[in-house]
Amino acid sequence: MGARGAIELPPARHAHLSISFYVPLDVLKTPPNIEVRLNGATIARVHAATPDVSIERDVDARADAPNELVIETDRAVKPPNDPRVLGLRLNGLEWSATK
């Protein structure tokens, strides 16, 4: 993804969210700050000092509508000969309803 990515997750009153990223620290000038929001509320902020970042949270979510997960980073890079702007690579995402 670039500096911002959004994902629509299924309805669930309470859920467990697990996400993992690769942060291209080898090409970024400084480690980025990453913010994760669910339905507009910040659920995690991370200063990515290592290339592999994992976040797990139990969250309250919308049971009657899809849930919007937004991931933003304050650092991104445009590689030479590549039209994309790259910020993070989402390696994994798990969303499971809990009690």
Backbone hydrogen bonds in HBPLUS format (Angstrom, degrees):
<---DONOR---> <-ACCEPTOR-->    atom                        ^
c    i                          cat <-CA-CA->   ^        H-A-AA   ^      H-
h    n   atom  resd res      DA  || num        DHA   H-A  angle D-A-AA Bond
n    s   type  num  typ     dist DA aas  dist angle  dist       angle   num
A0087-GLY N   A0001-MET O   2.78 MM  86  5.87 166.6  1.80 154.7 150.0     1
A0073-THR N   A0003-ALA O   2.91 MM  70  5.11 157.8  1.96 144.2 148.2     2
A0005-GLY N   A0071-ILE O   2.87 MM  66  5.24 152.5  1.95 152.7 160.4     3
A0071-ILE N   A0005-GLY O   2.84 MM  66  5.24 164.7  1.86 155.6 160.5     4
A0007-ILE N   A0069-LEU O   2.80 MM  62  5.13 154.7  1.86 150.1 158.5     5
A0069-LEU N   A0007-ILE O   2.80 MM  62  5.13 176.6  1.81 164.2 164.8     6
A0009-LEU N   A0067-ASN O   2.64 MM  58  4.91 171.9  1.65 155.1 158.0     7
A0067-ASN N   A0009-LEU O   2.79 MM  58  4.91 168.7  1.80 146.8 150.7     8
A0012-ALA N   A0062-ARG O   2.85 MM  50  5.77 155.2  1.91 133.6 136.8     9
A0061-ALA N   A0013-ARG O   2.81 MM  48  5.01 175.2  1.81 137.3 138.4    10
A0098-THR N   A0014-HIS O   2.85 MM  84  5.38 166.7  1.87 130.3 131.3    11
A0015-ALA N   A0059-VAL O   2.90 MM  44  5.39 161.8  1.93 155.2 160.3    12
A0059-VAL N   A0015-ALA O   2.78 MM  44  5.39 164.1  1.81 158.7 164.2    13
A0016-HIS N   A0096-SER O   2.76 MM  80  5.31 155.9  1.81 151.2 158.8    14
A0096-SER N   A0016-HIS O   3.06 MM  80  5.31 161.0  2.10 145.7 151.8    15
A0017-LEU N   A0057-ARG O   2.77 MM  40  5.28 172.8  1.78 167.5 169.3    16
A0057-ARG N   A0017-LEU O   2.89 MM  40  5.28 156.5  1.94 150.7 157.8    17
A0018-SER N   A0094-GLU O   2.93 MM  76  5.03 156.5  1.99 148.0 150.9    18
A0094-GLU N   A0018-SER O   2.74 MM  76  5.03 153.3  1.81 149.9 157.2    19
A0019-ILE N   A0055-ILE O   2.91 MM  36  5.39 163.6  1.94 158.0 163.6    20
A0055-ILE N   A0019-ILE O   2.87 MM  36  5.39 160.2  1.91 159.7 164.1    21
A0020-SER N   A0092-GLY O   2.93 MM  72  5.13 151.6  2.01 143.0 142.7    22
A0091-ASN N   A0020-SER O   2.78 MM  71  5.37 147.4  1.88 136.3 145.0    23
A0092-GLY N   A0020-SER O   3.31 MM  72  5.13 154.9  2.37 134.8 132.2    24
A0021-PHE N   A0053-VAL O   2.80 MM  32  5.23 158.2  1.85 154.5 161.8    25
A0053-VAL N   A0021-PHE O   3.16 MM  32  5.23 164.5  2.18 136.7 141.4    26
A0022-TYR N   A0089-ARG O   2.77 MM  67  5.00 144.9  1.90 140.8 152.0    27
A0089-ARG N   A0022-TYR O   2.96 MM  67  5.00 154.6  2.02 147.2 153.2    28
A0023-VAL N   A0051-PRO O   2.68 MM  28  4.54 156.7  1.73 136.3 144.0    29
A0025-LEU N   A0023-VAL O   2.75 MM   2  5.66 135.6  1.94 112.6  98.1    30
A0027-VAL N   A0024-PRO O   3.08 MM   3  5.82 160.4  2.12 120.3 125.3    31
A0028-LEU N   A0024-PRO O   3.14 MM   4  6.33 139.1  2.32 148.2 159.8    32
A0048-ALA N   A0032-PRO O   2.89 MM  16  5.63 155.8  1.94 169.3 176.7    33
A0074-ASP N   A0033-ASN O   3.14 MM  41  5.72 146.5  2.26 149.9 160.0    34
A0034-ILE N   A0046-VAL O   2.71 MM  12  5.11 166.9  1.73 158.3 163.1    35
A0046-VAL N   A0034-ILE O   2.84 MM  12  5.11 159.3  1.88 148.9 155.0    36
A0035-GLU N   A0072-GLU O   2.85 MM  37  5.29 160.1  1.89 151.4 158.0    37
A0072-GLU N   A0035-GLU O   2.90 MM  37  5.29 163.1  1.93 156.3 161.4    38
A0036-VAL N   A0044-ALA O   2.88 MM   8  5.13 164.7  1.91 151.1 151.4    39
A0043-ILE N   A0036-VAL O   2.82 MM   7  5.80 167.2  1.83 153.6 158.1    40
A0044-ALA N   A0036-VAL O   3.31 MM   8  5.13 145.5  2.44 144.5 140.8    41
A0037-ARG N   A0070-VAL O   2.85 MM  33  5.14 164.8  1.87 153.6 158.7    42
A0070-VAL N   A0037-ARG O   2.85 MM  33  5.14 164.4  1.88 150.1 155.4    43
A0038-LEU N   A0041-ALA O   2.87 MM   3  5.33 157.0  1.92 152.1 149.8    44
A0041-ALA N   A0038-LEU O   3.04 MM   3  5.33 161.5  2.07 121.4 120.4    45
A0039-ASN N   A0068-GLU O   2.81 MM  29  5.10 167.8  1.83 153.4 156.8    46
A0049-ALA N   A0047-HIS O   3.00 MM   2  6.04 113.7  2.46 116.3 100.4    47
A0077-VAL N   A0086-LEU O   2.78 MM   9  5.28 157.2  1.83 143.1 148.8    48
A0086-LEU N   A0077-VAL O   2.72 MM   9  5.28 169.4  1.73 158.2 154.3    49
